[in-house]
Each structure stands twice: as structure tokens, then as C-alpha cells.
Amino acid sequence: MPLPHFLALLLGVIALAGVTLVLAHSLGLPLIWLAFGALGLAAVVRGLAWR
């Protein structure tokens, strides 16, 4: 992957993470729910990778 594409992807992921944190904070959600959601999605993705 060329460096400009990698950097754009990296900045996009960081920006979306920031938007997610701001949205969760504005809705009053505890950050632990985001952590559990991330762990759950990671488990699903890992389970699909073994097929």
C-alpha cells in the first residue's frame, strides 16, 4: 500500500474514533459500552476469519 493511502486510512480511522467518542459522550453513554462493543465486534470478525 502506498504511503499516502496508508496515511489517509490512518487519519480516517483516528477521525472516526474521535467522532465515536464525542457522540458517545454527548449521548451520555459510558465508555465501557464502547469497549464491550469493540470486543464483541472483534470476536465476530475473528470468528469469520477462520472460515
PDB file of N, H, CA, C and O in Angstrom:
ATOM      1  N   MET A   1       0.851  -1.164   0.000  1.00  0.00           N
ATOM      2  CA  MET A   1       0.000   0.000   0.000  1.00  0.00           C
ATOM      3  C   MET A   1       0.907   1.240   0.000  1.00  0.00           C
ATOM      4  O   MET A   1       1.814   1.345   0.825  1.00  0.00           O
ATOM      5  N   PRO A   2       0.665   2.152  -0.903  1.00  0.00           N
ATOM      6  CA  PRO A   2       1.480   3.362  -0.956  1.00  0.00           C
ATOM      7  C   PRO A   2       1.316   4.205   0.318  1.00  0.00           C
ATOM      8  O   PRO A   2       0.271   4.179   0.968  1.00  0.00           O
ATOM      9  N   LEU A   3       2.349   4.934   0.647  1.00  0.00           N
ATOM     10  H   LEU A   3       3.198   4.955   0.120  1.00  0.00           H
ATOM     11  CA  LEU A   3       2.348   5.720   1.879  1.00  0.00           C
ATOM     12  C   LEU A   3       1.192   6.727   1.954  1.00  0.00           C
ATOM     13  O   LEU A   3       0.568   6.828   3.011  1.00  0.00           O
ATOM     14  N   PRO A   4       0.874   7.474   0.895  1.00  0.00           N
ATOM     15  CA  PRO A   4      -0.258   8.409   1.018  1.00  0.00           C
ATOM     16  C   PRO A   4      -1.588   7.724   1.321  1.00  0.00           C
ATOM     17  O   PRO A   4      -2.405   8.258   2.070  1.00  0.00           O
ATOM     18  N   HIS A   5      -1.807   6.546   0.743  1.00  0.00           N
ATOM     19  H   HIS A   5      -1.143   6.112   0.134  1.00  0.00           H
ATOM     20  CA  HIS A   5      -3.043   5.811   1.030  1.00  0.00           C
ATOM     21  C   HIS A   5      -3.059   5.333   2.478  1.00  0.00           C
ATOM     22  O   HIS A   5      -4.085   5.402   3.154  1.00  0.00           O
ATOM     23  N   PHE A   6      -1.923   4.853   2.940  1.00  0.00           N
ATOM     24  H   PHE A   6      -1.089   4.797   2.391  1.00  0.00           H
ATOM     25  CA  PHE A   6      -1.827   4.394   4.327  1.00  0.00           C
ATOM     26  C   PHE A   6      -2.092   5.541   5.295  1.00  0.00           C
ATOM     27  O   PHE A   6      -2.829   5.377   6.267  1.00  0.00           O
ATOM     28  N   LEU A   7      -1.497   6.694   5.032  1.00  0.00           N
ATOM     29  H   LEU A   7      -0.898   6.826   4.242  1.00  0.00           H
ATOM     30  CA  LEU A   7      -1.687   7.835   5.923  1.00  0.00           C
ATOM     31  C   LEU A   7      -3.134   8.335   5.900  1.00  0.00           C
ATOM     32  O   LEU A   7      -3.671   8.729   6.935  1.00  0.00           O
ATOM     33  N   ALA A   8      -3.758   8.319   4.729  1.00  0.00           N
ATOM     34  H   ALA A   8      -3.322   7.999   3.888  1.00  0.00           H
ATOM     35  CA  ALA A   8      -5.163   8.723   4.636  1.00  0.00           C
ATOM     36  C   ALA A   8      -6.047   7.751   5.415  1.00  0.00           C
ATOM     37  O   ALA A   8      -6.973   8.172   6.108  1.00  0.00           O
ATOM     38  N   LEU A   9      -5.771   6.475   5.306  1.00  0.00           N
ATOM     39  H   LEU A   9      -5.018   6.132   4.744  1.00  0.00           H
ATOM     40  CA  LEU A   9      -6.526   5.468   6.049  1.00  0.00           C
ATOM     41  C   LEU A   9      -6.336   5.652   7.548  1.00  0.00           C
ATOM     42  O   LEU A   9      -7.297   5.584   8.315  1.00  0.00           O
ATOM     43  N   LEU A  10      -5.109   5.882   7.958  1.00  0.00           N
ATOM     44  H   LEU A  10      -4.329   5.936   7.336  1.00  0.00           H
ATOM     45  CA  LEU A  10      -4.808   6.081   9.374  1.00  0.00           C
ATOM     46  C   LEU A  10      -5.525   7.317   9.920  1.00  0.00           C
ATOM     47  O   LEU A  10      -6.131   7.261  10.990  1.00  0.00           O
ATOM     48  N   LEU A  11      -5.460   8.419   9.195  1.00  0.00           N
ATOM     49  H   LEU A  11      -4.968   8.464   8.325  1.00  0.00           H
ATOM     50  CA  LEU A  11      -6.138   9.640   9.643  1.00  0.00           C
ATOM     51  C   LEU A  11      -7.658   9.461   9.661  1.00  0.00           C
ATOM     52  O   LEU A  11      -8.333   9.988  10.544  1.00  0.00           O
ATOM     53  N   GLY A  12      -8.191   8.727   8.699  1.00  0.00           N
ATOM     54  H   GLY A  12      -7.642   8.298   7.981  1.00  0.00           H
ATOM     55  CA  GLY A  12      -9.627   8.459   8.682  1.00  0.00           C
ATOM     56  C   GLY A  12     -10.076   7.653   9.885  1.00  0.00           C
ATOM     57  O   GLY A  12     -11.110   7.945  10.485  1.00  0.00           O
ATOM     58  N   VAL A  13      -9.302   6.639  10.237  1.00  0.00           N
ATOM     59  H   VAL A  13      -8.461   6.402   9.749  1.00  0.00           H
ATOM     60  CA  VAL A  13      -9.642   5.804  11.399  1.00  0.00           C
ATOM     61  C   VAL A  13      -9.565   6.621  12.680  1.00  0.00           C
ATOM     62  O   VAL A  13     -10.430   6.498  13.547  1.00  0.00           O
ATOM     63  N   ILE A  14      -8.538   7.455  12.806  1.00  0.00           N
ATOM     64  H   ILE A  14      -7.836   7.555  12.101  1.00  0.00           H
ATOM     65  CA  ILE A  14      -8.411   8.293  14.004  1.00  0.00           C
ATOM     66  C   ILE A  14      -9.562   9.293  14.080  1.00  0.00           C
ATOM     67  O   ILE A  14     -10.105   9.531  15.159  1.00  0.00           O
ATOM     68  N   ALA A  15      -9.936   9.876  12.948  1.00  0.00           N
ATOM     69  H   ALA A  15      -9.495   9.683  12.072  1.00  0.00           H
ATOM     70  CA  ALA A  15     -11.044  10.835  12.933  1.00  0.00           C
ATOM     71  C   ALA A  15     -12.361  10.161  13.312  1.00  0.00           C
ATOM     72  O   ALA A  15     -13.142  10.714  14.086  1.00  0.00           O
ATOM     73  N   LEU A  16     -12.609   8.971  12.767  1.00  0.00           N
ATOM     74  H   LEU A  16     -11.974   8.522  12.138  1.00  0.00           H
ATOM     75  CA  LEU A  16     -13.852   8.270  13.108  1.00  0.00           C
ATOM     76  C   LEU A  16     -13.872   7.835  14.567  1.00  0.00           C
ATOM     77  O   LEU A  16     -14.931   7.818  15.194  1.00  0.00           O
ATOM     78  N   ALA A  17     -12.722   7.485  15.107  1.00  0.00           N
ATOM     79  H   ALA A  17     -11.861   7.499  14.597  1.00  0.00           H
ATOM     80  CA  ALA A  17     -12.663   7.150  16.535  1.00  0.00           C
ATOM     81  C   ALA A  17     -13.010   8.372  17.382  1.00  0.00           C
ATOM     82  O   ALA A  17     -13.725   8.265  18.379  1.00  0.00           O
ATOM     83  N   GLY A  18     -12.506   9.518  16.983  1.00  0.00           N
ATOM     84  H   GLY A  18     -11.925   9.606  16.173  1.00  0.00           H
ATOM     85  CA  GLY A  18     -12.833  10.746  17.701  1.00  0.00           C
ATOM     86  C   GLY A  18     -14.310  11.079  17.621  1.00  0.00           C
ATOM     87  O   GLY A  18     -14.916  11.472  18.618  1.00  0.00           O
ATOM     88  N   VAL A  19     -14.892  10.926  16.444  1.00  0.00           N
ATOM     89  H   VAL A  19     -14.400  10.607  15.634  1.00  0.00           H
ATOM     90  CA  VAL A  19     -16.328  11.179  16.277  1.00  0.00           C
ATOM     91  C   VAL A  19     -17.134  10.217  17.133  1.00  0.00           C
ATOM     92  O   VAL A  19     -18.130  10.614  17.738  1.00  0.00           O
ATOM     93  N   THR A  20     -16.724   8.973  17.192  1.00  0.00           N
ATOM     94  H   THR A  20     -15.915   8.650  16.701  1.00  0.00           H
ATOM     95  CA  THR A  20     -17.416   7.983  18.018  1.00  0.00           C
ATOM     96  C   THR A  20     -17.364   8.358  19.490  1.00  0.00           C
ATOM     97  O   THR A  20     -18.369   8.251  20.193  1.00  0.00           O
ATOM     98  N   LEU A  21     -16.200   8.796  19.963  1.00  0.00           N
ATOM     99  H   LEU A  21     -15.384   8.883  19.392  1.00  0.00           H
ATOM    100  CA  LEU A  21     -16.080   9.194  21.364  1.00  0.00           C
ATOM    101  C   LEU A  21     -16.931  10.420  21.679  1.00  0.00           C
ATOM    102  O   LEU A  21     -17.581  10.472  22.723  1.00  0.00           O
ATOM    103  N   VAL A  22     -16.932  11.396  20.792  1.00  0.00           N
ATOM    104  H   VAL A  22     -16.403  11.354  19.944  1.00  0.00           H
ATOM    105  CA  VAL A  22     -17.736  12.601  21.006  1.00  0.00           C
ATOM    106  C   VAL A  22     -19.222  12.250  21.001  1.00  0.00           C
ATOM    107  O   VAL A  22     -19.977  12.747  21.837  1.00  0.00           O
ATOM    108  N   LEU A  23     -19.642  11.410  20.078  1.00  0.00           N
ATOM    109  H   LEU A  23     -19.028  11.006  19.399  1.00  0.00           H
ATOM    110  CA  LEU A  23     -21.045  11.011  20.005  1.00  0.00           C
ATOM    111  C   LEU A  23     -21.467  10.241  21.257  1.00  0.00           C
ATOM    112  O   LEU A  23     -22.540  10.488  21.808  1.00  0.00           O
ATOM    113  N   ALA A  24     -20.631   9.317  21.702  1.00  0.00           N
ATOM    114  H   ALA A  24     -19.759   9.117  21.254  1.00  0.00           H
ATOM    115  CA  ALA A  24     -20.954   8.553  22.909  1.00  0.00           C
ATOM    116  C   ALA A  24     -21.027   9.474  24.119  1.00  0.00           C
ATOM    117  O   ALA A  24     -21.901   9.319  24.972  1.00  0.00           O
ATOM    118  N   HIS A  25     -20.118  10.423  24.192  1.00  0.00           N
ATOM    119  H   HIS A  25     -19.408  10.549  23.499  1.00  0.00           H
ATOM    120  CA  HIS A  25     -20.125  11.356  25.320  1.00  0.00           C
ATOM    121  C   HIS A  25     -21.367  12.249  25.283  1.00  0.00           C
ATOM    122  O   HIS A  25     -21.971  12.518  26.321  1.00  0.00           O
ATOM    123  N   SER A  26     -21.741  12.702  24.106  1.00  0.00           N
ATOM    124  H   SER A  26     -21.250  12.484  23.263  1.00  0.00           H
ATOM    125  CA  SER A  26     -22.908  13.585  24.006  1.00  0.00           C
ATOM    126  C   SER A  26     -24.208  12.840  24.299  1.00  0.00           C
ATOM    127  O   SER A  26     -25.180  13.444  24.752  1.00  0.00           O
ATOM    128  N   LEU A  27     -24.229  11.545  24.047  1.00  0.00           N
ATOM    129  H   LEU A  27     -23.439  11.054  23.679  1.00  0.00           H
ATOM    130  CA  LEU A  27     -25.415  10.738  24.355  1.00  0.00           C
ATOM    131  C   LEU A  27     -25.419  10.243  25.796  1.00  0.00           C
ATOM    132  O   LEU A  27     -26.407   9.675  26.260  1.00  0.00           O
ATOM    133  N   GLY A  28     -24.315  10.460  26.499  1.00  0.00           N
ATOM    134  H   GLY A  28     -23.512  10.921  26.122  1.00  0.00           H
ATOM    135  CA  GLY A  28     -24.238  10.045  27.895  1.00  0.00           C
ATOM    136  C   GLY A  28     -23.931   8.570  28.081  1.00  0.00           C
ATOM    137  O   GLY A  28     -24.184   8.017  29.152  1.00  0.00           O
ATOM    138  N   LEU A  29     -23.395   7.930  27.065  1.00  0.00           N
ATOM    139  H   LEU A  29     -23.189   8.379  26.196  1.00  0.00           H
ATOM    140  CA  LEU A  29     -23.065   6.511  27.179  1.00  0.00           C
ATOM    141  C   LEU A  29     -21.727   6.331  27.891  1.00  0.00           C
ATOM    142  O   LEU A  29     -20.781   7.067  27.612  1.00  0.00           O
ATOM    143  N   PRO A  30     -21.634   5.374  28.795  1.00  0.00           N
ATOM    144  CA  PRO A  30     -20.338   5.099  29.415  1.00  0.00           C
ATOM    145  C   PRO A  30     -19.373   4.506  28.370  1.00  0.00           C
ATOM    146  O   PRO A  30     -19.785   3.766  27.477  1.00  0.00           O
ATOM    147  N   LEU A  31     -18.109   4.842  28.500  1.00  0.00           N
ATOM    148  H   LEU A  31     -17.774   5.443  29.226  1.00  0.00           H
ATOM    149  CA  LEU A  31     -17.131   4.341  27.542  1.00  0.00           C
ATOM    150  C   LEU A  31     -16.953   2.831  27.609  1.00  0.00           C
ATOM    151  O   LEU A  31     -16.476   2.215  26.656  1.00  0.00           O
ATOM    152  N   ILE A  32     -17.335   2.237  28.733  1.00  0.00           N
ATOM    153  H   ILE A  32     -17.723   2.738  29.507  1.00  0.00           H
ATOM    154  CA  ILE A  32     -17.214   0.786  28.848  1.00  0.00           C
ATOM    155  C   ILE A  32     -18.114   0.089  27.834  1.00  0.00           C
ATOM    156  O   ILE A  32     -17.780  -0.998  27.363  1.00  0.00           O
ATOM    157  N   TRP A  33     -19.260   0.700  27.486  1.00  0.00           N
ATOM    158  H   TRP A  33     -19.532   1.584  27.868  1.00  0.00           H
ATOM    159  CA  TRP A  33     -20.141   0.106  26.476  1.00  0.00           C
ATOM    160  C   TRP A  33     -19.463   0.101  25.114  1.00  0.00           C
ATOM    161  O   TRP A  33     -19.627  -0.842  24.340  1.00  0.00           O
ATOM    162  N   LEU A  34     -18.696   1.161  24.817  1.00  0.00           N
ATOM    163  H   LEU A  34     -18.563   1.926  25.447  1.00  0.00           H
ATOM    164  CA  LEU A  34     -17.943   1.172  23.562  1.00  0.00           C
ATOM    165  C   LEU A  34     -16.879   0.083  23.567  1.00  0.00           C
ATOM    166  O   LEU A  34     -16.635  -0.573  22.554  1.00  0.00           O
ATOM    167  N   ALA A  35     -16.251  -0.099  24.721  1.00  0.00           N
ATOM    168  H   ALA A  35     -16.449   0.434  25.544  1.00  0.00           H
ATOM    169  CA  ALA A  35     -15.216  -1.134  24.830  1.00  0.00           C
ATOM    170  C   ALA A  35     -15.826  -2.522  24.628  1.00  0.00           C
ATOM    171  O   ALA A  35     -15.266  -3.346  23.906  1.00  0.00           O
ATOM    172  N   PHE A  36     -16.974  -2.782  25.263  1.00  0.00           N
ATOM    173  H   PHE A  36     -17.429  -2.113  25.850  1.00  0.00           H
ATOM    174  CA  PHE A  36     -17.633  -4.078  25.091  1.00  0.00           C
ATOM    175  C   PHE A  36     -18.078  -4.282  23.649  1.00  0.00           C
ATOM    176  O   PHE A  36     -17.983  -5.387  23.114  1.00  0.00           O
ATOM    177  N   GLY A  37     -18.561  -3.222  23.026  1.00  0.00           N
ATOM    178  H   GLY A  37     -18.638  -2.324  23.460  1.00  0.00           H
ATOM    179  CA  GLY A  37     -18.955  -3.311  21.621  1.00  0.00           C
ATOM    180  C   GLY A  37     -17.764  -3.629  20.727  1.00  0.00           C
ATOM    181  O   GLY A  37     -17.870  -4.440  19.807  1.00  0.00           O
ATOM    182  N   ALA A  38     -16.636  -2.991  20.998  1.00  0.00           N
ATOM    183  H   ALA A  38     -16.550  -2.331  21.745  1.00  0.00           H
ATOM    184  CA  ALA A  38     -15.438  -3.256  20.205  1.00  0.00           C
ATOM    185  C   ALA A  38     -14.955  -4.692  20.405  1.00  0.00           C
ATOM    186  O   ALA A  38     -14.548  -5.350  19.447  1.00  0.00           O
ATOM    187  N   LEU A  39     -15.000  -5.170  21.629  1.00  0.00           N
ATOM    188  H   LEU A  39     -15.331  -4.636  22.407  1.00  0.00           H
ATOM    189  CA  LEU A  39     -14.595  -6.567  21.890  1.00  0.00           C
ATOM    190  C   LEU A  39     -15.533  -7.551  21.202  1.00  0.00           C
ATOM    191  O   LEU A  39     -15.088  -8.555  20.645  1.00  0.00           O
ATOM    192  N   GLY A  40     -16.825  -7.261  21.240  1.00  0.00           N
ATOM    193  H   GLY A  40     -17.186  -6.446  21.692  1.00  0.00           H
ATOM    194  CA  GLY A  40     -17.793  -8.136  20.577  1.00  0.00           C
ATOM    195  C   GLY A  40     -17.587  -8.173  19.074  1.00  0.00           C
ATOM    196  O   GLY A  40     -17.603  -9.244  18.468  1.00  0.00           O
ATOM    197  N   LEU A  41     -17.395  -7.009  18.470  1.00  0.00           N
ATOM    198  H   LEU A  41     -17.382  -6.138  18.962  1.00  0.00           H
ATOM    199  CA  LEU A  41     -17.158  -6.969  17.024  1.00  0.00           C
ATOM    200  C   LEU A  41     -15.852  -7.652  16.649  1.00  0.00           C
ATOM    201  O   LEU A  41     -15.774  -8.318  15.617  1.00  0.00           O
ATOM    202  N   ALA A  42     -14.821  -7.491  17.484  1.00  0.00           N
ATOM    203  H   ALA A  42     -14.884  -6.951  18.323  1.00  0.00           H
ATOM    204  CA  ALA A  42     -13.551  -8.162  17.221  1.00  0.00           C
ATOM    205  C   ALA A  42     -13.715  -9.679  17.283  1.00  0.00           C
ATOM    206  O   ALA A  42     -13.113 -10.404  16.490  1.00  0.00           O
ATOM    207  N   ALA A  43     -14.521 -10.153  18.215  1.00  0.00           N
ATOM    208  H   ALA A  43     -15.010  -9.564  18.859  1.00  0.00           H
ATOM    209  CA  ALA A  43     -14.764 -11.596  18.313  1.00  0.00           C
ATOM    210  C   ALA A  43     -15.509 -12.111  17.082  1.00  0.00           C
ATOM    211  O   ALA A  43     -15.214 -13.196  16.581  1.00  0.00           O
ATOM    212  N   VAL A  44     -16.469 -11.333  16.601  1.00  0.00           N
ATOM    213  H   VAL A  44     -16.709 -10.452  17.008  1.00  0.00           H
ATOM    214  CA  VAL A  44     -17.200 -11.737  15.396  1.00  0.00           C
ATOM    215  C   VAL A  44     -16.276 -11.782  14.189  1.00  0.00           C
ATOM    216  O   VAL A  44     -16.307 -12.735  13.411  1.00  0.00           O
ATOM    217  N   VAL A  45     -15.453 -10.749  14.035  1.00  0.00           N
ATOM    218  H   VAL A  45     -15.428  -9.975  14.668  1.00  0.00           H
ATOM    219  CA  VAL A  45     -14.529 -10.710  12.898  1.00  0.00           C
ATOM    220  C   VAL A  45     -13.533 -11.856  12.981  1.00  0.00           C
ATOM    221  O   VAL A  45     -13.206 -12.468  11.964  1.00  0.00           O
ATOM    222  N   ARG A  46     -13.049 -12.153  14.181  1.00  0.00           N
ATOM    223  H   ARG A  46     -13.314 -11.656  15.008  1.00  0.00           H
ATOM    224  CA  ARG A  46     -12.106 -13.262  14.338  1.00  0.00           C
ATOM    225  C   ARG A  46     -12.777 -14.595  14.005  1.00  0.00           C
ATOM    226  O   ARG A  46     -12.171 -15.473  13.390  1.00  0.00           O
ATOM    227  N   GLY A  47     -14.025 -14.728  14.417  1.00  0.00           N
ATOM    228  H   GLY A  47     -14.517 -14.015  14.916  1.00  0.00           H
ATOM    229  CA  GLY A  47     -14.750 -15.962  14.104  1.00  0.00           C
ATOM    230  C   GLY A  47     -14.979 -16.128  12.608  1.00  0.00           C
ATOM    231  O   GLY A  47     -14.928 -17.244  12.091  1.00  0.00           O
ATOM    232  N   LEU A  48     -15.227 -15.036  11.922  1.00  0.00           N
ATOM    233  H   LEU A  48     -15.268 -14.130  12.342  1.00  0.00           H
ATOM    234  CA  LEU A  48     -15.421 -15.126  10.473  1.00  0.00           C
ATOM    235  C   LEU A  48     -14.114 -15.383   9.736  1.00  0.00           C
ATOM    236  O   LEU A  48     -14.125 -15.930   8.633  1.00  0.00           O
ATOM    237  N   ALA A  49     -13.000 -14.999  10.324  1.00  0.00           N
ATOM    238  H   ALA A  49     -12.991 -14.554  11.220  1.00  0.00           H
ATOM    239  CA  ALA A  49     -11.709 -15.176   9.659  1.00  0.00           C
ATOM    240  C   ALA A  49     -11.286 -16.644   9.604  1.00  0.00           C
ATOM    241  O   ALA A  49     -10.453 -17.009   8.774  1.00  0.00           O
ATOM    242  N   TRP A  50     -11.838 -17.482  10.462  1.00  0.00           N
ATOM    243  H   TRP A  50     -12.514 -17.185  11.136  1.00  0.00           H
ATOM    244  CA  TRP A  50     -11.430 -18.890  10.494  1.00  0.00           C
ATOM    245  C   TRP A  50     -12.163 -19.727   9.456  1.00  0.00           C
ATOM    246  O   TRP A  50     -11.857 -20.909   9.300  1.00  0.00           O
ATOM    247  N   ARG A  51     -13.097 -19.161   8.760  1.00  0.00           N
ATOM    248  H   ARG A  51     -13.345 -18.200   8.886  1.00  0.00           H
ATOM    249  CA  ARG A  51     -13.847 -19.934   7.757  1.00  0.00           C
ATOM    250  C   ARG A  51     -13.120 -20.010   6.469  1.00  0.00           C
ATOM    251  O   ARG A  51     -13.609 -20.622   5.519  1.00  0.00           O
TER     252      ARG A  51
END
